[in-house]
Amino acid sequence: MTTVDGARLLETFLDLVRIDSPTGFEGACARYCADALASAGCTVRFDDSAPATGSDTGNLIAVLPGTLPGTLGLSAHMDCVEPCRGVEPRVSDGVIVSAGDTVLGGDDKVGLAAAIEAIRCLAESDGDRPEVKAIFTVQEEIGLHGAKQLAPADAACDLCLVLDAAGSPGGIVVGAPTHYTFKARFNGKAAHAGVQPELGISAIHMAADAICRMELGRLDEATTANIGSVRSDGATNVVAARCDLAGECRSLVRERVEAVRTAMDSAMKDAASRYGGSVEIDWTLEYEGFSAGEDDPGVRLVSAACRDAGLTPSLYTTGGGSDANILAALGIDTVALACGMSDVHGTGESLAIADMEALAELVLAVARRMAVGGTR
């Protein structure tokens, strides 16, 4: 039975993190992945999403032919948050870190590396396997833009593993929230703040009043709301005629997020009316939530595969979104997996080599389970 080549996996990961791939500039990373997957026997192509996303490449779709019916999808994203240019990975005592002035880029290059290694192992094995489809996306970090542009046929599979969650391998994300964002513009009336302030209508005052009337932070175990920015560019001696506000709400419970969105919307409209101004509000549904029970087929199969790989399955929900939200909304049986990431999006990010190997072994175990069609 073919197992993960730890040295090769580590080399692939170190190669990947050394490739600059900030959001919108994933091209070099995509070419590396395409070459590696083509060498493993995959058919490789890029979709036509680049004009829509503005990235320098489309999403990468690679398919390793199977010997049995069924398709296993492996999803990961190619972009990293800044500062991610000039990453210098360092390995010490089995843990990989950056030099300290950049992120490491484990989010999500550990997912890319594990998927590539698993595909290589399956291609080298004499055993039966399902078809395996790598779905490597762009612009995940700023709103799942690449995944949102996926054609249903490109995403289609019987089970998709999204290799993009923090925590120790064995962790299985079974729920993620529905997420709304908004941009609002409060419109008031300018006046001289020192001579005739009573003739003005402060847009800042309206925005502040609206914020004070909102419930923000953690509202319950499934729901959060936040104001991310307040902006008004003006002189101190002018009553502000305009103020821009941006915020969000999200919840694991669909009805709850709608109630919070309505409450935030009403707070802004009421504040504008109270002071004699107006407000324009633009809400965006960033992504739908998803949830799965422990008896769902995909969760059962992955849980069994965890035990096959010597891992303890641990089911949990998250307040963050990922490409899993988009894939699940397409009707695909989708499971997001913990990848060993730690302190992501910061310069203290780290990744244990053993966790990366465990993730790749888990992917292999899922493929083998699909090949025999069994769970336990």
MARTOR-902290 format. One record per residue (C-alpha): residue number from 1; x, y, z; residue in three letters. Coordinates in steps of 0.2 Angstrom, whole numbers, plus 5000, padded with zeros to 4 digits. Layout:
REM MARTOR-902290
+-----+------+------+------+-----+
!   n !    u !    v !    w ! res !
+-----+------+------+------+-----+
! NUM !    X !    Y !    Z ! ALA !
...
+-----+------+------+------+-----+
//
This chain:
REM MARTOR-902290
+-----+------+------+------+-----+
!   n !    u !    v !    w ! res !
+-----+------+------+------+-----+
!   1 ! 5000 ! 5000 ! 5000 ! MET !
!   2 ! 5008 ! 5017 ! 4995 ! THR !
!   3 ! 5010 ! 5029 ! 5009 ! THR !
!   4 ! 5015 ! 5047 ! 5009 ! VAL !
!   5 ! 5033 ! 5052 ! 5004 ! ASP !
!   6 ! 5037 ! 5064 ! 5019 ! GLY !
!   7 ! 5053 ! 5071 ! 5011 ! ALA !
!   8 ! 5044 ! 5074 ! 4994 ! ARG !
!   9 ! 5029 ! 5082 ! 5003 ! LEU !
!  10 ! 5040 ! 5093 ! 5013 ! LEU !
!  11 ! 5050 ! 5099 ! 4998 ! GLU !
!  12 ! 5034 ! 5103 ! 4989 ! THR !
!  13 ! 5027 ! 5113 ! 5003 ! PHE !
!  14 ! 5044 ! 5123 ! 5005 ! LEU !
!  15 ! 5044 ! 5126 ! 4986 ! ASP !
!  16 ! 5026 ! 5132 ! 4987 ! LEU !
!  17 ! 5028 ! 5144 ! 5001 ! VAL !
!  18 ! 5044 ! 5152 ! 4993 ! ARG !
!  19 ! 5032 ! 5157 ! 4978 ! ILE !
!  20 ! 5025 ! 5174 ! 4980 ! ASP !
!  21 ! 5006 ! 5172 ! 4978 ! SER !
!  22 ! 4997 ! 5187 ! 4986 ! PRO !
!  23 ! 4978 ! 5188 ! 4981 ! THR !
!  24 ! 4977 ! 5192 ! 4963 ! GLY !
!  25 ! 4994 ! 5186 ! 4959 ! PHE !
!  26 ! 4992 ! 5167 ! 4960 ! GLU !
!  27 ! 4999 ! 5164 ! 4943 ! GLY !
!  28 ! 5017 ! 5157 ! 4948 ! ALA !
!  29 ! 5010 ! 5146 ! 4961 ! CYS !
!  30 ! 4997 ! 5140 ! 4949 ! ALA !
!  31 ! 5010 ! 5135 ! 4936 ! ARG !
!  32 ! 5020 ! 5126 ! 4949 ! TYR !
!  33 ! 5005 ! 5116 ! 4954 ! CYS !
!  34 ! 5000 ! 5113 ! 4936 ! ALA !
!  35 ! 5017 ! 5106 ! 4932 ! ASP !
!  36 ! 5017 ! 5095 ! 4947 ! ALA !
!  37 ! 5000 ! 5088 ! 4944 ! LEU !
!  38 ! 5003 ! 5085 ! 4925 ! ALA !
!  39 ! 5019 ! 5075 ! 4929 ! SER !
!  40 ! 5008 ! 5064 ! 4941 ! ALA !
!  41 ! 4997 ! 5060 ! 4926 ! GLY !
!  42 ! 4983 ! 5073 ! 4928 ! CYS !
!  43 ! 4974 ! 5082 ! 4914 ! THR !
!  44 ! 4976 ! 5100 ! 4918 ! VAL !
!  45 ! 4968 ! 5116 ! 4913 ! ARG !
!  46 ! 4963 ! 5133 ! 4919 ! PHE !
!  47 ! 4946 ! 5140 ! 4919 ! ASP !
!  48 ! 4940 ! 5157 ! 4912 ! ASP !
!  49 ! 4937 ! 5165 ! 4928 ! SER !
!  50 ! 4952 ! 5178 ! 4927 ! ALA !
!  51 ! 4943 ! 5192 ! 4918 ! PRO !
!  52 ! 4929 ! 5191 ! 4932 ! ALA !
!  53 ! 4941 ! 5190 ! 4947 ! THR !
!  54 ! 4955 ! 5201 ! 4940 ! GLY !
!  55 ! 4968 ! 5188 ! 4945 ! SER !
!  56 ! 4983 ! 5184 ! 4934 ! ASP !
!  57 ! 4977 ! 5166 ! 4932 ! THR !
!  58 ! 4961 ! 5156 ! 4932 ! GLY !
!  59 ! 4956 ! 5143 ! 4944 ! ASN !
!  60 ! 4966 ! 5127 ! 4941 ! LEU !
!  61 ! 4956 ! 5111 ! 4938 ! ILE !
!  62 ! 4966 ! 5095 ! 4937 ! ALA !
!  63 ! 4959 ! 5077 ! 4935 ! VAL !
!  64 ! 4968 ! 5060 ! 4939 ! LEU !
!  65 ! 4958 ! 5047 ! 4930 ! PRO !
!  66 ! 4951 ! 5034 ! 4941 ! GLY !
!  67 ! 4949 ! 5015 ! 4939 ! THR !
!  68 ! 4932 ! 5014 ! 4948 ! LEU !
!  69 ! 4916 ! 5025 ! 4947 ! PRO !
!  70 ! 4915 ! 5040 ! 4958 ! GLY !
!  71 ! 4925 ! 5057 ! 4959 ! THR !
!  72 ! 4934 ! 5063 ! 4975 ! LEU !
!  73 ! 4937 ! 5082 ! 4974 ! GLY !
!  74 ! 4952 ! 5090 ! 4983 ! LEU !
!  75 ! 4950 ! 5109 ! 4985 ! SER !
!  76 ! 4963 ! 5122 ! 4991 ! ALA !
!  77 ! 4967 ! 5140 ! 4987 ! HIS !
!  78 ! 4982 ! 5147 ! 4980 ! MET !
!  79 ! 4982 ! 5165 ! 4987 ! ASP !
!  80 ! 4990 ! 5170 ! 5004 ! CYS !
!  81 ! 4987 ! 5186 ! 5014 ! VAL !
!  82 ! 5000 ! 5199 ! 5015 ! GLU !
!  83 ! 5014 ! 5200 ! 5020 ! PRO !
!  84 ! 5018 ! 5185 ! 5010 ! CYS !
!  85 ! 5031 ! 5190 ! 4998 ! ARG !
!  86 ! 5049 ! 5184 ! 5000 ! GLY !
!  87 ! 5044 ! 5170 ! 5012 ! VAL !
!  88 ! 5060 ! 5161 ! 5020 ! GLU !
!  89 ! 5054 ! 5145 ! 5028 ! PRO !
!  90 ! 5064 ! 5138 ! 5042 ! ARG !
!  91 ! 5062 ! 5121 ! 5049 ! VAL !
!  92 ! 5067 ! 5117 ! 5067 ! SER !
!  93 ! 5062 ! 5102 ! 5078 ! ASP !
!  94 ! 5049 ! 5096 ! 5065 ! GLY !
!  95 ! 5040 ! 5113 ! 5064 ! VAL !
!  96 ! 5040 ! 5125 ! 5050 ! ILE !
!  97 ! 5040 ! 5144 ! 5052 ! VAL !
!  98 ! 5044 ! 5159 ! 5042 ! SER !
!  99 ! 5059 ! 5171 ! 5046 ! ALA !
! 100 ! 5047 ! 5181 ! 5056 ! GLY !
! 101 ! 5044 ! 5196 ! 5044 ! ASP !
! 102 ! 5031 ! 5187 ! 5033 ! THR !
! 103 ! 5017 ! 5174 ! 5036 ! VAL !
! 104 ! 5022 ! 5157 ! 5032 ! LEU !
! 105 ! 5008 ! 5154 ! 5019 ! GLY !
! 106 ! 5002 ! 5137 ! 5027 ! GLY !
! 107 ! 4985 ! 5145 ! 5023 ! ASP !
! 108 ! 4983 ! 5137 ! 5011 ! ASP !
! 109 ! 4999 ! 5130 ! 5004 ! LYS !
! 110 ! 4998 ! 5115 ! 5016 ! VAL !
! 111 ! 4982 ! 5111 ! 5007 ! GLY !
! 112 ! 4990 ! 5112 ! 4990 ! LEU !
! 113 ! 5005 ! 5102 ! 4995 ! ALA !
! 114 ! 4994 ! 5088 ! 5003 ! ALA !
! 115 ! 4983 ! 5087 ! 4988 ! ALA !
! 116 ! 4998 ! 5085 ! 4976 ! ILE !
! 117 ! 5006 ! 5072 ! 4987 ! GLU !
! 118 ! 4990 ! 5062 ! 4989 ! ALA !
! 119 ! 4988 ! 5062 ! 4970 ! ILE !
! 120 ! 5006 ! 5057 ! 4967 ! ARG !
! 121 ! 5004 ! 5042 ! 4979 ! CYS !
! 122 ! 4987 ! 5037 ! 4971 ! LEU !
! 123 ! 4995 ! 5038 ! 4953 ! ALA !
! 124 ! 5010 ! 5027 ! 4959 ! GLU !
! 125 ! 4999 ! 5014 ! 4967 ! SER !
! 126 ! 4993 ! 4998 ! 4958 ! ASP !
! 127 ! 4977 ! 4998 ! 4968 ! GLY !
! 128 ! 4960 ! 5004 ! 4962 ! ASP !
! 129 ! 4955 ! 5022 ! 4965 ! ARG !
! 130 ! 4941 ! 5034 ! 4961 ! PRO !
! 131 ! 4944 ! 5049 ! 4949 ! GLU !
! 132 ! 4952 ! 5063 ! 4959 ! VAL !
! 133 ! 4949 ! 5081 ! 4954 ! LYS !
! 134 ! 4960 ! 5095 ! 4961 ! ALA !
! 135 ! 4951 ! 5111 ! 4962 ! ILE !
! 136 ! 4964 ! 5125 ! 4966 ! PHE !
! 137 ! 4956 ! 5142 ! 4967 ! THR !
! 138 ! 4961 ! 5160 ! 4967 ! VAL !
! 139 ! 4956 ! 5175 ! 4978 ! GLN !
! 140 ! 4949 ! 5165 ! 4992 ! GLU !
! 141 ! 4956 ! 5177 ! 5005 ! GLU !
! 142 ! 4946 ! 5192 ! 5000 ! ILE !
! 143 ! 4929 ! 5184 ! 4998 ! GLY !
! 144 ! 4930 ! 5167 ! 4990 ! LEU !
! 145 ! 4930 ! 5175 ! 4973 ! HIS !
! 146 ! 4938 ! 5161 ! 4963 ! GLY !
! 147 ! 4926 ! 5148 ! 4970 ! ALA !
! 148 ! 4911 ! 5159 ! 4966 ! LYS !
! 149 ! 4916 ! 5159 ! 4948 ! GLN !
! 150 ! 4918 ! 5140 ! 4947 ! LEU !
! 151 ! 4907 ! 5132 ! 4933 ! ALA !
! 152 ! 4896 ! 5118 ! 4941 ! PRO !
! 153 ! 4904 ! 5105 ! 4929 ! ALA !
! 154 ! 4922 ! 5110 ! 4935 ! ASP !
! 155 ! 4917 ! 5108 ! 4953 ! ALA !
! 156 ! 4906 ! 5092 ! 4951 ! ALA !
! 157 ! 4912 ! 5077 ! 4962 ! CYS !
! 158 ! 4904 ! 5064 ! 4973 ! ASP !
! 159 ! 4913 ! 5071 ! 4989 ! LEU !
! 160 ! 4924 ! 5086 ! 4990 ! CYS !
! 161 ! 4937 ! 5088 ! 5004 ! LEU !
! 162 ! 4941 ! 5107 ! 5007 ! VAL !
! 163 ! 4959 ! 5107 ! 5014 ! LEU !
! 164 ! 4958 ! 5123 ! 5022 ! ASP !
! 165 ! 4955 ! 5124 ! 5041 ! ALA !
! 166 ! 4965 ! 5127 ! 5056 ! ALA !
! 167 ! 4968 ! 5114 ! 5070 ! GLY !
! 168 ! 4975 ! 5097 ! 5071 ! SER !
! 169 ! 4971 ! 5084 ! 5057 ! PRO !
! 170 ! 4956 ! 5074 ! 5062 ! GLY !
! 171 ! 4946 ! 5090 ! 5064 ! GLY !
! 172 ! 4931 ! 5090 ! 5052 ! ILE !
! 173 ! 4921 ! 5106 ! 5049 ! VAL !
! 174 ! 4902 ! 5101 ! 5049 ! VAL !
! 175 ! 4895 ! 5119 ! 5049 ! GLY !
! 176 ! 4899 ! 5136 ! 5043 ! ALA !
! 177 ! 4889 ! 5152 ! 5044 ! PRO !
! 178 ! 4879 ! 5162 ! 5031 ! THR !
! 179 ! 4888 ! 5179 ! 5029 ! HIS !
! 180 ! 4881 ! 5196 ! 5025 ! TYR !
! 181 ! 4891 ! 5212 ! 5022 ! THR !
! 182 ! 4885 ! 5229 ! 5020 ! PHE !
! 183 ! 4891 ! 5246 ! 5014 ! LYS !
! 184 ! 4881 ! 5261 ! 5019 ! ALA !
! 185 ! 4883 ! 5280 ! 5015 ! ARG !
! 186 ! 4875 ! 5292 ! 5027 ! PHE !
! 187 ! 4870 ! 5309 ! 5019 ! ASN !
! 188 ! 4868 ! 5324 ! 5029 ! GLY !
! 189 ! 4870 ! 5343 ! 5026 ! LYS !
! 190 ! 4887 ! 5353 ! 5027 ! ALA !
! 191 ! 4888 ! 5369 ! 5038 ! ALA !
! 192 ! 4901 ! 5379 ! 5046 ! HIS !
! 193 ! 4905 ! 5370 ! 5063 ! ALA !
! 194 ! 4910 ! 5386 ! 5072 ! GLY !
! 195 ! 4898 ! 5399 ! 5065 ! VAL !
! 196 ! 4881 ! 5390 ! 5060 ! GLN !
! 197 ! 4882 ! 5371 ! 5066 ! PRO !
! 198 ! 4864 ! 5371 ! 5069 ! GLU !
! 199 ! 4861 ! 5373 ! 5050 ! LEU !
! 200 ! 4870 ! 5357 ! 5047 ! GLY !
! 201 ! 4866 ! 5338 ! 5048 ! ILE !
! 202 ! 4880 ! 5328 ! 5054 ! SER !
! 203 ! 4882 ! 5312 ! 5044 ! ALA !
! 204 ! 4895 ! 5306 ! 5057 ! ILE !
! 205 ! 4882 ! 5309 ! 5071 ! HIS !
! 206 ! 4869 ! 5298 ! 5062 ! MET !
! 207 ! 4882 ! 5284 ! 5059 ! ALA !
! 208 ! 4887 ! 5284 ! 5077 ! ALA !
! 209 ! 4869 ! 5284 ! 5083 ! ASP !
! 210 ! 4866 ! 5269 ! 5072 ! ALA !
! 211 ! 4881 ! 5260 ! 5078 ! ILE !
! 212 ! 4876 ! 5263 ! 5096 ! CYS !
! 213 ! 4859 ! 5255 ! 5093 ! ARG !
! 214 ! 4866 ! 5239 ! 5085 ! MET !
! 215 ! 4870 ! 5223 ! 5095 ! GLU !
! 216 ! 4888 ! 5219 ! 5090 ! LEU !
! 217 ! 4901 ! 5206 ! 5094 ! GLY !
! 218 ! 4896 ! 5189 ! 5099 ! ARG !
! 219 ! 4877 ! 5189 ! 5100 ! LEU !
! 220 ! 4875 ! 5170 ! 5104 ! ASP !
! 221 ! 4885 ! 5154 ! 5101 ! GLU !
! 222 ! 4880 ! 5154 ! 5082 ! ALA !
! 223 ! 4880 ! 5173 ! 5078 ! THR !
! 224 ! 4891 ! 5188 ! 5077 ! THR !
! 225 ! 4890 ! 5205 ! 5070 ! ALA !
! 226 ! 4903 ! 5219 ! 5067 ! ASN !
! 227 ! 4907 ! 5236 ! 5061 ! ILE !
! 228 ! 4923 ! 5236 ! 5051 ! GLY !
! 229 ! 4926 ! 5254 ! 5046 ! SER !
! 230 ! 4919 ! 5271 ! 5048 ! VAL !
! 231 ! 4925 ! 5284 ! 5036 ! ARG !
! 232 ! 4922 ! 5303 ! 5034 ! SER !
! 233 ! 4935 ! 5314 ! 5026 ! ASP !
! 234 ! 4932 ! 5332 ! 5030 ! GLY !
! 235 ! 4939 ! 5347 ! 5040 ! ALA !
! 236 ! 4936 ! 5349 ! 5058 ! THR !
! 237 ! 4927 ! 5366 ! 5055 ! ASN !
! 238 ! 4914 ! 5358 ! 5044 ! VAL !
! 239 ! 4898 ! 5348 ! 5049 ! VAL !
! 240 ! 4901 ! 5332 ! 5040 ! ALA !
! 241 ! 4889 ! 5329 ! 5025 ! ALA !
! 242 ! 4894 ! 5311 ! 5022 ! ARG !
! 243 ! 4900 ! 5296 ! 5032 ! CYS !
! 244 ! 4903 ! 5279 ! 5025 ! ASP !
! 245 ! 4900 ! 5263 ! 5036 ! LEU !
! 246 ! 4905 ! 5245 ! 5032 ! ALA !
! 247 ! 4900 ! 5230 ! 5043 ! GLY !
! 248 ! 4894 ! 5212 ! 5043 ! GLU !
! 249 ! 4884 ! 5199 ! 5051 ! CYS !
! 250 ! 4885 ! 5180 ! 5051 ! ARG !
! 251 ! 4877 ! 5165 ! 5059 ! SER !
! 252 ! 4876 ! 5146 ! 5058 ! LEU !
! 253 ! 4857 ! 5148 ! 5059 ! VAL !
! 254 ! 4849 ! 5155 ! 5043 ! ARG !
! 255 ! 4834 ! 5164 ! 5052 ! GLU !
! 256 ! 4845 ! 5172 ! 5065 ! ARG !
! 257 ! 4857 ! 5180 ! 5052 ! VAL !
! 258 ! 4842 ! 5187 ! 5043 ! GLU !
! 259 ! 4835 ! 5194 ! 5059 ! ALA !
! 260 ! 4852 ! 5202 ! 5064 ! VAL !
! 261 ! 4853 ! 5210 ! 5046 ! ARG !
! 262 ! 4836 ! 5217 ! 5047 ! THR !
! 263 ! 4840 ! 5225 ! 5064 ! ALA !
! 264 ! 4856 ! 5232 ! 5058 ! MET !
! 265 ! 4847 ! 5239 ! 5043 ! ASP !
! 266 ! 4833 ! 5247 ! 5053 ! SER !
! 267 ! 4846 ! 5255 ! 5065 ! ALA !
! 268 ! 4854 ! 5264 ! 5051 ! MET !
! 269 ! 4838 ! 5269 ! 5043 ! LYS !
! 270 ! 4830 ! 5275 ! 5059 ! ASP !
! 271 ! 4846 ! 5285 ! 5064 ! ALA !
! 272 ! 4846 ! 5294 ! 5047 ! ALA !
! 273 ! 4827 ! 5298 ! 5049 ! SER !
! 274 ! 4829 ! 5304 ! 5067 ! ARG !
! 275 ! 4842 ! 5317 ! 5062 ! TYR !
! 276 ! 4834 ! 5323 ! 5046 ! GLY !
! 277 ! 4846 ! 5315 ! 5034 ! GLY !
! 278 ! 4846 ! 5299 ! 5023 ! SER !
! 279 ! 4856 ! 5283 ! 5021 ! VAL !
! 280 ! 4860 ! 5272 ! 5006 ! GLU !
! 281 ! 4863 ! 5254 ! 5011 ! ILE !
! 282 ! 4870 ! 5240 ! 5000 ! ASP !
! 283 ! 4869 ! 5222 ! 5007 ! TRP !
! 284 ! 4879 ! 5208 ! 4999 ! THR !
! 285 ! 4876 ! 5189 ! 5003 ! LEU !
! 286 ! 4894 ! 5184 ! 5003 ! GLU !
! 287 ! 4890 ! 5165 ! 5005 ! TYR !
! 288 ! 4877 ! 5153 ! 5011 ! GLU !
! 289 ! 4880 ! 5143 ! 5027 ! GLY !
! 290 ! 4881 ! 5124 ! 5027 ! PHE !
! 291 ! 4879 ! 5111 ! 5040 ! SER !
! 292 ! 4881 ! 5092 ! 5041 ! ALA !
! 293 ! 4877 ! 5079 ! 5054 ! GLY !
! 294 ! 4888 ! 5065 ! 5060 ! GLU !
! 295 ! 4877 ! 5053 ! 5050 ! ASP !
! 296 ! 4879 ! 5062 ! 5034 ! ASP !
! 297 ! 4887 ! 5050 ! 5021 ! PRO !
! 298 ! 4902 ! 5062 ! 5018 ! GLY !
! 299 ! 4905 ! 5065 ! 5037 ! VAL !
! 300 ! 4904 ! 5046 ! 5040 ! ARG !
! 301 ! 4916 ! 5041 ! 5027 ! LEU !
! 302 ! 4929 ! 5054 ! 5032 ! VAL !
! 303 ! 4927 ! 5050 ! 5050 ! SER !
! 304 ! 4930 ! 5032 ! 5046 ! ALA !
! 305 ! 4945 ! 5037 ! 5035 ! ALA !
! 306 ! 4952 ! 5047 ! 5050 ! CYS !
! 307 ! 4952 ! 5031 ! 5061 ! ARG !
! 308 ! 4960 ! 5022 ! 5046 ! ASP !
! 309 ! 4974 ! 5035 ! 5046 ! ALA !
! 310 ! 4977 ! 5034 ! 5065 ! GLY !
! 311 ! 4967 ! 5050 ! 5069 ! LEU !
! 312 ! 4953 ! 5054 ! 5080 ! THR !
! 313 ! 4939 ! 5062 ! 5071 ! PRO !
! 314 ! 4933 ! 5078 ! 5079 ! SER !
! 315 ! 4917 ! 5087 ! 5072 ! LEU !
! 316 ! 4915 ! 5105 ! 5075 ! TYR !
! 317 ! 4907 ! 5121 ! 5068 ! THR !
! 318 ! 4916 ! 5137 ! 5063 ! THR !
! 319 ! 4912 ! 5155 ! 5062 ! GLY !
! 320 ! 4923 ! 5158 ! 5046 ! GLY !
! 321 ! 4919 ! 5155 ! 5028 ! GLY !
! 322 ! 4929 ! 5145 ! 5015 ! SER !
! 323 ! 4927 ! 5138 ! 4998 ! ASP !
! 324 ! 4917 ! 5124 ! 5006 ! ALA !
! 325 ! 4903 ! 5136 ! 5008 ! ASN !
! 326 ! 4902 ! 5139 ! 4989 ! ILE !
! 327 ! 4905 ! 5121 ! 4985 ! LEU !
! 328 ! 4891 ! 5115 ! 4997 ! ALA !
! 329 ! 4879 ! 5128 ! 4989 ! ALA !
! 330 ! 4882 ! 5119 ! 4973 ! LEU !
! 331 ! 4874 ! 5104 ! 4980 ! GLY !
! 332 ! 4891 ! 5095 ! 4982 ! ILE !
! 333 ! 4894 ! 5084 ! 4998 ! ASP !
! 334 ! 4907 ! 5094 ! 5005 ! THR !
! 335 ! 4918 ! 5092 ! 5021 ! VAL !
! 336 ! 4932 ! 5104 ! 5026 ! ALA !
! 337 ! 4947 ! 5097 ! 5035 ! LEU !
! 338 ! 4958 ! 5104 ! 5048 ! ALA !
! 339 ! 4976 ! 5105 ! 5041 ! CYS !
! 340 ! 4987 ! 5108 ! 5056 ! GLY !
! 341 ! 4988 ! 5127 ! 5053 ! MET !
! 342 ! 4992 ! 5137 ! 5068 ! SER !
! 343 ! 4992 ! 5156 ! 5070 ! ASP !
! 344 ! 4987 ! 5159 ! 5052 ! VAL !
! 345 ! 4987 ! 5177 ! 5045 ! HIS !
! 346 ! 5001 ! 5182 ! 5057 ! GLY !
! 347 ! 5020 ! 5182 ! 5056 ! THR !
! 348 ! 5020 ! 5169 ! 5070 ! GLY !
! 349 ! 5012 ! 5156 ! 5059 ! GLU !
! 350 ! 5018 ! 5138 ! 5061 ! SER !
! 351 ! 5015 ! 5121 ! 5054 ! LEU !
! 352 ! 5021 ! 5104 ! 5061 ! ALA !
! 353 ! 5028 ! 5093 ! 5048 ! ILE !
! 354 ! 5019 ! 5078 ! 5056 ! ALA !
! 355 ! 5002 ! 5086 ! 5054 ! ASP !
! 356 ! 5005 ! 5090 ! 5036 ! MET !
! 357 ! 5010 ! 5071 ! 5033 ! GLU !
! 358 ! 4994 ! 5066 ! 5043 ! ALA !
! 359 ! 4983 ! 5077 ! 5032 ! LEU !
! 360 ! 4990 ! 5069 ! 5016 ! ALA !
! 361 ! 4988 ! 5051 ! 5024 ! GLU !
! 362 ! 4970 ! 5056 ! 5028 ! LEU !
! 363 ! 4966 ! 5061 ! 5010 ! VAL !
! 364 ! 4973 ! 5044 ! 5004 ! LEU !
! 365 ! 4963 ! 5035 ! 5017 ! ALA !
! 366 ! 4947 ! 5044 ! 5010 ! VAL !
! 367 ! 4951 ! 5039 ! 4992 ! ALA !
! 368 ! 4954 ! 5021 ! 4998 ! ARG !
! 369 ! 4937 ! 5021 ! 5007 ! ARG !
! 370 ! 4928 ! 5028 ! 4992 ! MET !
! 371 ! 4937 ! 5014 ! 4981 ! ALA !
! 372 ! 4929 ! 5000 ! 4992 ! VAL !
! 373 ! 4913 ! 5010 ! 4995 ! GLY !
! 374 ! 4913 ! 5007 ! 5013 ! GLY !
! 375 ! 4911 ! 5017 ! 5030 ! THR !
! 376 ! 4910 ! 5011 ! 5048 ! ARG !
+-----+------+------+------+-----+
//
